[in-house]
């Protein structure tokens, strides 16, 4: 028998169908019971009239608790007032597994309680909406690069060397070879891929052991990192803004129902169209000073600084050419001012902060070796990376987009902990 899901009910109006799922909630009105079924694809109001079903079925509808797993049978009707726009004139109810005292009730719960019960909290309508939007963002990411001739390349998760800094590494013993580290980024490997395939992207989990408790930080998160041979910083910024526009407009087009569940103000997202404003680090510092911030030139931008800057614009803003001292060793220096790196950060509106960080990479062997030594990095661990400059080096550029920050921004969430099924943070690694 064909399995029928709530999302497909428009094809079965007037037909008797059987669906399986969980009891989301219920209410009673004397001789009538309203059971709302969820099956992962949507929500369906099932109406049990006492005169239309057996006494056992009617009593069962009255007895079962929230999140009991059930099977319902009835005729599909159009009902604009019901969740999902359809209703089931129910004739039968079968109990699969009864749930008692489900801990997450309609009342308010503290965040720690909800996080302790994350495995159950995921069933709530808002969390379901977030996960569906996350899923579609992931697909949009893959579609964007696949449609533009990029090749997906999977970098290792265990790596022998650092990418961005030794203070944020999770390390482990690797047999007799010494220490290995959970990857901070797939970028260095993406550069090798770009030298082989021209245009590549990596997409997978990354790990940062930052002792940060901010609403923007996770210790385990997903990042997509394109890398393009023969691209410079300007081409990198062009790609980043086209990419962001594509993601946001895809969600606006295809996930309106989920955005409504989240009560997201979509007017803000509708403005995410090219071109994005592009300002230099120097211009960003001037904005901070005009807004009364005692900012010391040469420092990296903090979360509050990013919020003040992004609040000046109605769409993401690109800040480029940061001081070399605050950027990673692999970023190319500006030939017009070696104190600046050919780097860019894309700041999202509404205080969401940096969602893209990118740069043109240093393609000169001698200069890259010099930078490795300046950063006190072990040269032997980067010999393979230096080989990319020894054998056919070319200008190239790329960036990384943090998936969870992007999901949080598009969904209008206050904290990234709700953007991933099971968040890992400095103070939490369960459930």
Beta strands, then each sheet from edge to edge (+ up, - down):
strand 1: 16-28
strand 2: 32-38
strand 3: 43-49
strand 4: 69-78
strand 5: 86-97
strand 6: 151-152
strand 7: 158-159
strand 8: 171-173
strand 9: 179-182
strand 10: 199-207
strand 11: 220-229
strand 12: 277-280
strand 13: 317-320
strand 14: 333-334
strand 15: 337-341
strand 16: 343-348
strand 17: 353-360
strand 18: 396-402
sheet 1: 1+ 2- 3+ 5+ 4- 1+
sheet 2: 6+ 10+ 11- 18+ 17- 16+ 13- 12-
sheet 3: 7+ 9- 8+
sheet 4: 14+ 15-
end
